[in-house]
Amino acid sequence: MLWKPLSILAVEMTLGKKLSILYGLTLGFPFYLVILIAMIWEIAQIPIVYYLYGLTTCKIEFLNRFKRNMIKRTKKQRIFINLKKHGIWGVALLALYPFPGGGVLSSVLLANILNMDKKKVYVIVISFTILSLLLLAWLSTLILKDVVPPLLSMMR
């Protein structure tokens, strides 16, 4: 039975929160347990990403080049340009955005570019990531209610 939570965590780490929540709910796990498993990885990413963006990029040249290229690309994207104007609330909205381009990695990158206080960023990103997970879980339950019963009736 341990393989199921570990498989949800593996899907979370490889494919992201959108699919891991849907996968966990499809396996029949309780709503809050699926969110807790996804939240563990989402919150664990914050210090990892800060460490990679901060310390290792200064010491390892190819990571420094990667960071410079990433910053150069993201500064040209419209979403970053618009959210940069809003400061900490832009970081919050980026953490809340549950689709590609949003999430922990992008919001921490934006906070790093804006040189924001890490403590504020941790609180904001964790809070809005939890809201994002709840939103995705709610949408996933709606999808499963409307899609799975007709599929099961077609298979019988």
Kinemage of the C-alpha trace (Angstrom):
@kinemage 1
@onewidth
@group {chain A} dominant
@subgroup {mainchain}
@vectorlist {calphas} color= white
{ca met a 1} P 0.000 0.000 0.000
{ca leu a 2} L 3.041 2.273 0.394
{ca trp a 3} L 3.562 2.322 -3.363
{ca lys a 4} L 0.480 4.470 -3.933
{ca pro a 5} L 1.587 7.540 -1.930
{ca leu a 6} L 5.099 7.139 -3.309
{ca ser a 7} L 3.731 6.965 -6.839
{ca ile a 8} L 1.744 10.175 -6.242
{ca leu a 9} L 4.936 11.835 -5.009
{ca ala a 10} L 6.842 10.517 -8.052
{ca val a 11} L 4.194 11.909 -10.404
{ca glu a 12} L 4.345 15.211 -8.502
{ca met a 13} L 8.118 15.402 -8.887
{ca thr a 14} L 8.201 14.467 -12.563
{ca leu a 15} L 4.966 15.754 -14.091
{ca gly a 16} L 3.830 18.447 -11.662
{ca lys a 17} L 0.945 19.186 -9.362
{ca lys a 18} L -1.712 19.233 -12.059
{ca leu a 19} L -1.337 15.567 -12.884
{ca ser a 20} L -0.359 14.335 -9.424
{ca ile a 21} L -3.567 15.610 -7.857
{ca leu a 22} L -5.716 14.099 -10.579
{ca tyr a 23} L -3.743 10.842 -10.352
{ca gly a 24} L -4.080 10.664 -6.560
{ca leu a 25} L -7.810 11.310 -6.645
{ca thr a 26} L -8.194 8.720 -9.406
{ca leu a 27} L -6.448 6.163 -7.183
{ca gly a 28} L -9.133 6.829 -4.583
{ca phe a 29} L -7.031 8.673 -2.032
{ca pro a 30} L -8.795 11.168 0.226
{ca phe a 31} L -8.841 14.769 -0.950
{ca tyr a 32} L -6.681 16.145 1.869
{ca leu a 33} L -4.125 13.331 1.721
{ca val a 34} L -3.524 14.000 -1.976
{ca ile a 35} L -3.073 17.706 -1.245
{ca leu a 36} L -0.694 16.915 1.629
{ca ile a 37} L 1.483 14.681 -0.569
{ca ala a 38} L 1.622 17.325 -3.309
{ca met a 39} L 2.273 20.060 -0.772
{ca ile a 40} L 5.308 18.239 0.642
{ca trp a 41} L 7.133 18.451 -2.683
{ca glu a 42} L 5.896 21.939 -3.542
{ca ile a 43} L 7.146 23.361 -0.239
{ca ala a 44} L 10.408 21.397 -0.397
{ca gln a 45} L 11.175 23.022 -3.749
{ca ile a 46} L 11.372 26.537 -2.328
{ca pro a 47} L 14.682 26.212 -0.415
{ca ile a 48} L 16.103 23.962 -3.147
{ca val a 49} L 15.375 26.527 -5.849
{ca tyr a 50} L 16.671 29.399 -3.709
{ca tyr a 51} L 19.869 27.445 -3.110
{ca leu a 52} L 20.288 26.695 -6.809
{ca tyr a 53} L 19.542 30.270 -7.877
{ca gly a 54} L 21.733 31.768 -5.170
{ca leu a 55} L 24.754 29.855 -4.000
{ca thr a 56} L 25.479 27.258 -6.639
{ca thr a 57} L 25.165 29.634 -9.574
{ca cys a 58} L 27.960 31.760 -8.108
{ca lys a 59} L 30.315 28.804 -7.801
{ca ile a 60} L 29.519 26.654 -10.839
{ca glu a 61} L 29.990 28.393 -14.176
{ca phe a 62} L 27.510 26.425 -16.334
{ca leu a 63} L 24.781 26.978 -13.712
{ca asn a 64} L 25.652 30.676 -13.697
{ca arg a 65} L 25.251 30.784 -17.488
{ca phe a 66} L 21.956 28.902 -17.157
{ca lys a 67} L 20.728 31.420 -14.573
{ca arg a 68} L 21.735 34.410 -16.717
{ca asn a 69} L 19.986 32.901 -19.760
{ca met a 70} L 16.892 32.110 -17.693
{ca ile a 71} L 16.739 35.659 -16.342
{ca lys a 72} L 17.267 37.095 -19.832
{ca arg a 73} L 14.424 34.961 -21.241
{ca thr a 74} L 12.023 35.603 -18.385
{ca lys a 75} L 12.548 39.362 -18.440
{ca lys a 76} L 11.152 39.360 -21.985
{ca gln a 77} L 8.018 37.345 -21.141
{ca arg a 78} L 4.838 39.367 -20.744
{ca ile a 79} L 3.706 37.623 -17.592
{ca phe a 80} L 6.964 38.471 -15.806
{ca ile a 81} L 6.877 42.056 -17.041
{ca asn a 82} L 3.340 42.531 -15.734
{ca leu a 83} L 3.842 40.693 -12.444
{ca lys a 84} L 7.154 42.426 -11.722
{ca lys a 85} L 5.260 45.699 -11.402
{ca his a 86} L 3.212 44.277 -8.528
{ca gly a 87} L 6.166 43.134 -6.412
{ca ile a 88} L 5.280 40.595 -3.724
{ca trp a 89} L 1.698 40.302 -5.010
{ca gly a 90} L 3.053 39.449 -8.444
{ca val a 91} L 5.054 36.649 -6.848
{ca ala a 92} L 1.878 35.531 -5.055
{ca leu a 93} L -0.158 35.486 -8.262
{ca leu a 94} L 2.563 33.533 -10.030
{ca ala a 95} L 2.584 30.964 -7.209
{ca leu a 96} L -1.211 30.731 -7.408
{ca tyr a 97} L -1.257 30.229 -11.176
{ca pro a 98} L -1.648 26.426 -11.474
{ca phe a 99} L -0.842 26.085 -15.161
{ca pro a 100} L 2.424 26.059 -17.152
{ca gly a 101} L 4.512 29.127 -16.429
{ca gly a 102} L 3.305 29.447 -12.870
{ca gly a 103} L 4.099 27.736 -9.623
{ca val a 104} L 6.929 27.592 -7.150
{ca leu a 105} L 9.823 27.645 -9.600
{ca ser a 106} L 8.632 30.704 -11.494
{ca ser a 107} L 7.572 32.627 -8.403
{ca val a 108} L 10.884 32.006 -6.643
{ca leu a 109} L 12.714 33.031 -9.816
{ca leu a 110} L 10.711 36.271 -9.941
{ca ala a 111} L 11.383 36.925 -6.250
{ca asn a 112} L 15.081 36.248 -6.827
{ca ile a 113} L 15.157 38.658 -9.771
{ca leu a 114} L 13.438 41.324 -7.649
{ca asn a 115} L 15.802 40.660 -4.672
{ca met a 116} L 12.934 40.209 -2.215
{ca asp a 117} L 13.139 39.227 1.433
{ca lys a 118} L 13.275 35.424 1.657
{ca lys a 119} L 11.030 35.203 4.724
{ca lys a 120} L 8.216 37.120 3.025
{ca val a 121} L 8.642 35.083 -0.127
{ca tyr a 122} L 8.468 31.794 1.794
{ca val a 123} L 5.217 32.787 3.515
{ca ile a 124} L 3.590 34.150 0.361
{ca val a 125} L 4.674 31.305 -1.913
{ca ile a 126} L 3.622 28.602 0.575
{ca ser a 127} L 0.238 30.261 1.188
{ca phe a 128} L -0.593 30.749 -2.451
{ca thr a 129} L 0.743 27.322 -3.430
{ca ile a 130} L -1.653 25.758 -0.923
{ca leu a 131} L -4.489 27.793 -2.470
{ca ser a 132} L -3.385 26.610 -5.902
{ca leu a 133} L -3.387 22.983 -4.749
{ca leu a 134} L -6.879 23.370 -3.307
{ca leu a 135} L -8.088 24.921 -6.561
{ca leu a 136} L -6.585 22.119 -8.627
{ca ala a 137} L -7.993 19.461 -6.328
{ca trp a 138} L -11.456 21.012 -6.536
{ca leu a 139} L -11.248 21.164 -10.345
{ca ser a 140} L -10.008 17.563 -10.434
{ca thr a 141} L -12.938 16.348 -8.353
{ca leu a 142} L -15.320 18.117 -10.728
{ca ile a 143} L -13.614 16.456 -13.697
{ca leu a 144} L -13.725 13.042 -12.056
{ca lys a 145} L -17.405 13.409 -11.168
{ca asp a 146} L -18.358 14.294 -14.728
{ca val a 147} L -15.943 12.100 -16.687
{ca val a 148} L -15.420 8.860 -14.785
{ca pro a 149} L -19.061 7.690 -14.282
{ca pro a 150} L -19.918 7.965 -18.012
{ca leu a 151} L -16.704 6.130 -18.891
{ca leu a 152} L -17.475 3.361 -16.434
{ca ser a 153} L -21.010 3.009 -17.774
{ca met a 154} L -19.653 2.791 -21.339
{ca met a 155} L -17.246 0.026 -20.347
{ca arg a 156} L -19.941 -2.137 -18.767
